[in-house]
Amino acid sequence: MNKLGSLKKFTAWLSGGYKKKDDIDPLRKTITSLKIFNKRLQRQVVKMEQKGKLAKKKAIQRRESGDIPGSRLHMKNHLQFQKWVHSIENFRVRLDGVQFKLEQAKAIGDFTGVAKDIAGVLGELQISVKAPEISNMLSQLDLGFGNMDAIFSEVNTQLELSEDSSATSVTDEEVDNALAEVDAQLSINTREALPSVPGGASFEGEINDLEAEIKKLKQQRD
């Protein structure tokens, strides 16, 4: 399919313009497919949260063992999963809104805006979250219209979105700050774990006794 006019074709398809007699209602098919896709995104969020926690645990372990490069690698992975989770949750909320707009579009018979919204949300997700699992899900997404890549590309161009995923990328500064927090916590834990000086209490007592004895001698001399 050519990029030119692909959004218009998608809009016409949503409105039933290409629907054949025995075809499934394209609007209902789209709403159902988006609901399923959103649920799959939710499962990916749970998996990413688990992977993120494991990465942080490994970063701390590597830090404790003195493996600085290893700790940086795992901490960067931890932060990346955090950003992806936040981004996906944002897109899930927007997809819920799109589903509502689809119902409204059916009532008024105008699908132009909602077709662009669908392509815009999914296209931004494709750009922002570079996780292989999400890319695979998008490639498998079947709204009944066909391959959506051409539509994503057209809408991203209209919205002036680029392939720059810096919003969800992790900087060296962010890794440094996260590891500084780990170092601070490890330092506190180490201090709390240090054993007290043996006989510390009796040592203080001996000093007090000696000071009292000196004071007593001074009083007798006076």
C-alpha positions in Angstrom: 0.0 0.0 0.0 1.4 3.5 -0.9 1.9 5.9 2.0 0.0 8.6 0.1 -3.6 8.5 1.1 -3.2 5.5 3.4 -4.8 7.3 6.3 -7.8 8.3 4.2 -8.2 4.6 3.1 -8.1 3.6 6.8 -10.7 6.2 7.6 -12.9 5.0 4.8 -12.4 1.4 6.0 -13.5 2.3 9.5 -16.6 3.9 8.3 -17.5 0.7 6.4 -16.6 2.0 2.9 -14.7 -1.2 1.9 -17.0 -3.6 3.8 -18.3 -6.5 1.8 -21.5 -8.3 2.5 -20.1 -11.0 4.8 -17.3 -9.0 6.3 -17.0 -8.4 10.0 -18.0 -4.9 11.0 -14.7 -3.0 10.8 -15.5 -0.7 13.7 -16.3 -3.6 16.0 -13.3 -5.5 14.8 -11.1 -2.4 15.6 -12.5 -1.8 19.0 -12.1 -5.5 19.9 -8.5 -5.7 18.6 -7.5 -2.6 20.5 -8.9 -4.0 23.7 -6.9 -7.2 23.3 -3.8 -5.2 22.4 -4.2 -3.0 25.5 -4.5 -6.2 27.7 -1.3 -7.5 26.1 0.4 -4.2 26.9 -0.7 -4.6 30.5 0.9 -8.0 30.7 4.1 -6.5 29.2 4.1 -3.9 31.9 4.1 -6.5 34.6 6.9 -8.4 32.9 9.0 -5.3 32.5 8.5 -4.3 36.1 9.8 -7.8 37.1 12.8 -7.5 34.8 13.5 -4.0 36.1 13.6 -5.2 39.7 15.9 -8.1 38.8 18.2 -5.7 36.9 18.4 -3.4 40.0 19.1 -6.3 42.3 22.0 -7.4 40.0 23.3 -3.8 39.8 23.5 -3.7 43.6 25.2 -7.1 43.8 27.8 -6.1 41.1 28.4 -2.9 43.0 29.0 -4.8 46.3 31.5 -7.1 44.5 33.4 -4.2 43.0 32.2 -4.8 39.4 31.7 -1.2 38.4 31.0 -1.8 34.6 28.6 -4.6 35.4 26.7 -2.5 38.0 26.3 0.3 35.4 25.0 -2.1 32.8 22.4 -3.6 35.0 21.4 -0.2 36.5 20.9 1.2 33.0 18.7 -1.8 32.2 16.7 -1.1 35.3 16.1 2.5 34.5 15.2 1.6 30.9 12.5 -0.7 32.0 11.2 1.9 34.3 10.9 4.5 31.5 9.3 2.0 29.2 6.7 1.0 31.8 5.8 4.7 32.4 5.5 5.3 28.7 3.4 2.2 28.0 1.1 3.1 30.9 0.6 6.5 29.3 -0.2 4.9 25.9 -2.7 2.5 27.5 -4.6 5.4 28.9 -4.6 7.0 25.5 -5.8 3.8 23.9 -8.8 3.7 26.3 -9.6 7.2 25.1 -9.4 6.1 21.5 -11.8 3.3 22.1 -14.3 5.7 23.5 -13.8 8.1 20.5 -14.5 5.1 18.2 -17.9 4.7 19.8 -18.6 8.4 19.5 -17.4 8.4 15.9 -20.0 5.7 15.1 -22.7 7.8 16.5 -21.8 10.9 14.4 -20.5 9.1 11.4 -17.2 10.9 11.2 -14.1 8.7 11.6 -11.4 11.2 10.3 -10.2 12.3 13.7 -10.3 8.9 15.4 -8.5 7.2 12.6 -5.7 9.7 13.0 -5.8 9.2 16.8 -5.4 5.4 16.4 -2.5 5.7 14.1 -0.9 8.5 16.1 -1.0 6.6 19.4 0.3 3.3 18.0 2.9 5.1 15.8 4.2 7.0 18.9 4.4 3.8 20.8 6.4 2.2 18.0 8.9 5.1 18.1 9.1 5.6 21.9 9.3 2.0 23.2 12.0 0.2 21.4 11.5 -3.1 23.3 11.5 -6.1 21.0 8.3 -7.4 22.6 6.4 -4.2 21.8 7.7 -4.1 18.2 6.6 -7.7 17.8 3.2 -6.9 19.2 2.7 -4.0 16.8 3.8 -6.0 13.8 1.2 -8.7 14.8 -1.6 -6.2 15.5 -4.5 -7.0 13.2 -7.3 -4.4 13.1 -8.6 -6.1 9.9 -7.3 -3.3 7.7 -3.9 -4.8 6.9 -0.4 -3.6 7.6 -0.4 -0.4 9.6 3.2 0.7 9.0 2.3 3.0 6.1 -0.3 4.7 8.2 2.1 5.1 11.2 4.6 6.6 8.9 2.1 9.1 7.3 0.7 10.2 10.7 4.1 10.5 12.3 5.1 12.8 9.4 2.0 14.9 9.8 2.6 15.2 13.6 6.3 15.9 12.9 7.3 12.9 15.1 10.8 11.6 14.5 12.5 8.2 15.1 14.2 9.9 18.1 13.4 7.9 21.2 15.3 10.2 23.6 12.3 10.6 25.8 12.6 7.0 26.9 16.4 6.7 26.6 18.6 6.5 29.6 21.5 9.0 30.1 24.8 8.4 31.8 23.9 11.1 34.3 20.8 9.2 35.3 22.8 6.0 35.7 25.4 7.9 37.8 22.6 9.4 40.1 21.0 6.0 40.6 24.3 4.3 41.5 25.1 7.2 43.8 21.9 6.4 45.7 23.0 2.7 45.8 26.4 3.7 47.2 24.9 5.9 49.8 22.6 3.1 51.0 25.4 0.5 51.0 27.5 2.9 53.1 24.7 3.2 55.6 24.2 -0.5 55.7 27.9 -1.0 56.3 28.0 1.4 59.2 25.0 -0.2 60.8 26.6 -3.6 60.4 29.9 -2.6 62.0 30.4 -4.3 65.5 30.7 -2.1 68.5 34.1 -1.8 70.2 34.5 -4.6 72.7 34.3 -3.4 76.3 33.3 0.1 75.1 31.0 0.6 78.1 33.6 -0.5 80.7 36.3 1.7 79.0 34.1 4.7 79.4 33.5 3.8 83.0 37.3 3.5 83.7 37.8 7.0 82.3 35.1 8.4 84.5 36.6 6.7 87.6 40.0 8.1 86.8 38.6 11.6 86.4 36.8 11.3 89.7 40.0 10.0 91.5 42.0 13.0 90.1 39.3 15.4 91.3 39.3 13.8 94.8 43.1 14.1 95.0 42.9 17.8 94.1 40.4 18.4 96.8 42.5 16.6 99.4 45.5 18.7 98.4 43.6 21.9 98.7 
